[in-house]
Amino acid sequence: MNSYSLEVMKDIIIFSLDEPRYALPLSLVERVVRIVEITPLPKAPDIVMGVINMHGQILPVINVRRRFNLPEREIRLEDQLIMLVHPEGWWRLLLIR
């Protein structure tokens, strides 16, 4: 059983990590993708797990569990990344696990 879930409502995407539920405006979500190899970044802030190459674009991966002070766990093949795009042009990937 996964310790997360993902659900899309009319204008928001809702995800849960263990028990808490969180929401993001759907307008910021580019796509949801399966986990891929994350390259660590030396001296990056604690919540930045590293970067991935998504179709030639290098994107930072934010650890949502660390951001919200939730217990850590190992990355699994069923984990997902939410790719966010901001109207000002920046991209981020949130690790949902």
C-alpha positions in Angstrom: 0.0 0.0 0.0 1.3 3.5 -0.9 1.7 6.1 1.8 0.5 8.8 -0.6 -2.4 9.4 -2.9 -3.1 11.7 -5.7 -6.4 13.0 -6.9 -7.5 15.7 -9.3 -10.5 17.8 -8.6 -11.9 20.6 -10.8 -9.3 23.3 -10.3 -6.8 21.7 -7.8 -4.7 18.6 -7.5 -4.8 17.0 -4.0 -2.1 14.7 -2.7 -1.6 13.2 0.7 1.5 12.1 2.4 0.7 9.5 5.0 -2.3 11.2 6.7 -2.1 15.0 5.9 -3.7 16.2 2.6 -2.3 19.1 0.5 -3.5 20.9 -2.6 -2.0 22.8 -5.5 -3.7 24.9 -8.1 -4.1 22.8 -11.2 -3.0 25.8 -13.3 0.6 25.3 -11.8 0.7 21.6 -12.6 2.4 20.7 -15.9 2.3 16.9 -15.4 2.7 14.1 -13.0 5.5 11.6 -13.8 7.0 8.5 -12.3 10.2 8.8 -10.3 13.5 8.8 -12.1 17.1 9.0 -11.0 17.8 12.1 -9.0 21.3 13.6 -9.2 22.3 15.1 -5.8 23.5 18.7 -5.7 26.3 19.6 -3.3 25.6 22.5 -1.0 21.9 22.6 -2.0 19.3 23.6 0.7 18.1 20.6 2.7 14.7 20.4 1.0 16.4 20.1 -2.5 17.0 16.4 -3.2 18.9 17.2 -6.4 18.0 17.6 -10.1 16.7 15.5 -12.9 17.0 15.9 -16.7 13.4 16.2 -18.1 13.6 16.3 -21.9 16.9 18.2 -21.9 15.8 20.6 -19.1 17.5 20.4 -15.7 14.9 20.7 -13.0 15.3 20.8 -9.2 13.5 18.2 -7.1 12.0 19.4 -3.8 11.4 16.8 -1.0 7.9 17.6 0.2 8.4 15.4 3.3 11.3 17.5 4.4 9.5 20.7 3.6 6.6 19.7 5.9 8.8 18.0 8.5 7.3 14.6 7.9 9.1 11.3 8.6 11.5 10.3 5.8 11.3 7.1 3.9 13.2 5.5 1.0 12.3 6.3 -2.6 10.2 3.6 -4.3 9.5 2.8 -7.9 5.8 3.8 -7.4 6.7 7.3 -6.2 5.8 10.2 -8.4 7.0 13.7 -9.2 4.6 16.7 -9.7 6.0 19.0 -12.3 5.1 22.6 -11.6 5.4 25.5 -13.9 5.0 29.1 -12.7 3.6 31.9 -14.9 7.0 33.7 -14.5 8.7 30.7 -16.1 10.3 28.7 -13.4 9.9 24.9 -13.1 10.0 22.7 -10.0 9.4 19.0 -9.3 7.8 17.9 -6.0 8.6 14.5 -4.9 5.4 12.7 -3.7 6.3 9.6 -1.8 
